[in-house]
């Protein structure tokens, strides 16, 4: 593979390429206009692009915010050229974003993602070391892009503590082990979600391994899974659990904090 270059975007031509890339990925119009990207990039926010052989293959937009008086970066959108997904472009953008934040004295990055998409959960919690105890039901309201149309826009908001030991280990390539025996708060039985009771220190919440395929094949079952996962995570977070990992076979690892 040719070498990947990640850099800040400021030129209008690059910002236009990023805007067009987002629209292609989500098959929607105006995910971010060139004008908004220009304003964000000019006023101290993180607008990054990934280039291979001079061609933009990924882009990322974050803006500054505060939480409890702490300055943070909220990473709103990361998009990768569809033909190059799962080839390390997203990881390169996220680690570059971490460097961008740390050089500016920012130690917390947040973002949201759909809890039903297992591959994103695995990337965020296992590969990056992010954690979450915030479930946001229908956070954005109705959405019109190809991935979200017709569904509740449920989201998990992750906290990426950039200097936390588990993030430092993830940055070094140490992603831990999956040898975990824990009871399930939400399990799978004959393809359907099955809630279970447990008060263990660690517990699992299972999700379909390919929710988008399930939604195409059986929309009613997909809705049942979305409702069950929402209820399981809301209830668990209310009891003091946080999601600290995600297993490759499709389960959130929850731990009492």
N, C-alpha and C positions, 0 to 999 in steps of 0.2 A: 504494500500500500504506500502511495506517496505520503510524505510527511504532512501532518495536520498543523496548521497555524491558527491560533486563537488570539484575537485582538479586539480592542475597543473599536466601535464604529462611530464615525463622526461625519464622514462625507455623505452628501445627499445620495449619491449613486449607490453606496453600500447600504444605506438605510432603505432605499427603494428595493434593493435586492432582498433585504430581510423582510420587508412588508409583503412582497410577492411570495416569498418562501412560506410565510405563515399562512397566507390565503390558500396556497396549493395544498399544504398539509391538511388543514381543517376543511378544505373545500367550502370556504365561506369568503365573504367579502369584508375587508377592513377589520381584520383581527387587530392590527395596529396600522394606522395611517402613517405615511412618511412624515407628515407634519408633527404628529405626536412623538414619533421616534426621535425626530430632530430636537424637539423641545426637551425630552428626557435626557438625551445624550449630551446636550449643551449645558444642562444644569445639574451635573454631578451624579447622574444615575448610571447604573450598570447596563450598557447596551453592548453586547459582545457578539462577534461573528466567528464562525469556524470556516476555514478555507482549505481547500485541497487543490493544488495546481492552479491557484488563483481564482478558483470558483467557490462561491459560498455554498457550503453544504449543511450549515446549521447556524442558528441564531438564538439569542437569549436576551430577555428584557427583564430587568429588575428595577425597583424604585425604592427610595429611602422611606422609612417610617419609624414609628416609636411604639414601644410597648412597655408600660410601667416606667417610663422615663428613659429606657434604654434605646439607643439608636440601633436600628436593624435594617437589613436589606430584605425586601419582599420580592422574591423571584417569581414573576407573574407568568411568564411564558418561556418555554424552551422547545424549539422545534428542529427536527432533523429531516433532511431530504429523505423521503420514504425509501428510496433504493439503497440508502446507506445506513439505515437503522440497524442497531445491534452490532455495530462495528467500532464502538468506542468513542464516537463523536459526542454523544451526550455526556459521557463521563469526562471527556476533556473539557467541555464547556463548564460543567459543574465545578471541577477542581480549579479551573481558571477563575471562576466566580468566587471561589473561596479565597484565592490569592488576592483578587481585586478587593474583597471586603477587608481582609486582614491588613493590607497595606494602608487602609484608611481608618484603622482602629475599630472596625466593626466585627463583632464576634458572634453575631446571631443572624442567620438567614432563615426565612420562613417561605413556604409555598404550599399550595393546595394540590391535591390530586384525587381522582375518583377511586374510592376504596375498593371498587369491584375489579379494577384492572391489575391482575396479579403481577404481571411483569414490571409495572411501574412501582408497585409496593416493594417488590424484591430489590429493585434498583435503589429506591430511596432509603429503605431501612437497612438492607443487608450491605449493599455496595458502598453507600455513602455514609452510613451510620446516623442517619436522621432518626428522630423519635417523635411520637405524637400521642397526645391524650385529648385531642380536640376533634370531635365529629360535628360537622356543619351540615345539617339537613337542608337540602334544596338551596344551597348557599347562593347561587347565581340566579335562581329562578329559571324560567324556560330559556333554553338555548337552542340556536338554530344550526350549529355545525354538525357535520356528518357523524361525529362520535356521540353526541349528547342529545340530539333532537328526539323529542317525545318521551324523555325520561326526567326523573328528578335529578337535579344537579347536586347530589350528595358529594361532600368532599371531606377528606381528612386534611387538617393543617399540620404540617410537620415543623418542628424546631430543629435546626441544624446548628448545634453549638460547636463552633468551628475549632475550639481548643479543647473540647471534651476528650477524654482518653479514648473513647470508642471511635470518635471521628479521626483522631490521630492514627489509630490502628488501621482504620479503613483506608486512610490516605497512603499508608505504607503497604497496602495490599493484604492485610490480615483481616479476613471477614468472619472469623470464628468458625464454629462447628455446628452442624445441624443435629447432632446426637442429643435430642431433647425429648424426654418422656414427660408429657404434661397433659392433663385432662382438657377436654374441649368444652368451651362454653357454647360453641356452635359447631356442629359436625355435619357430615353428609351421610345420608342413609337412603339407598336406592335412588341416588341422584337428587334427592330433595334435601333442603336444610332441616336440621334437627337440633333445636336448642337443648342444652343440658345444664344442669346445676353443678356448680363447683365453687369452692371458696379457697382453692389452692393459691399459693403465692405466684405461681406461673400457670398460665392457661392459654389455650389456642382458640382462635376464631377462624373457621375455614371459609374460603371463598372459592368459586369455580376457577379452575386453572385457565380457562379461556372464556371469559364472560361475553365478549363480543360475538364469538361463534355461537354460544348458547342463546344469546338474544335473537340471532338470526333464525336459529333452529326451533326455539320454543320460547316465544316472548312471555308467556304466562309464567313459566318456570323461572325465567330470568327476573321477572318482577318479584316473585316470591323470594328469591335469593337476595335481591336488593333490600327488600323490607326486613328480612331476617338479619342480614349483616348490620343494617342501620340500628335495629333494636338491640342486637348483641353488643355492639361497640358503645352505643349511648349508655346502656346499662352498666357495662364494665367500667367505662371511664368515670361514671358517677360513683362507682365503688372504689375508686382510687387506683385503677389499673392504668398503665400506659403501654402502647405498642412499641416494643424495643427491637424487634427483629421480624423477619418474614421468611418462612420456609419455602424451599423451591417447589414443594408439592402443593403449595397454595394455602398457607395458613399464617395469620398474624400471631406472633408470640407476644402475649401480654404479661406484664409483671407489675406487681404492686409497688408503687413508688413510696 
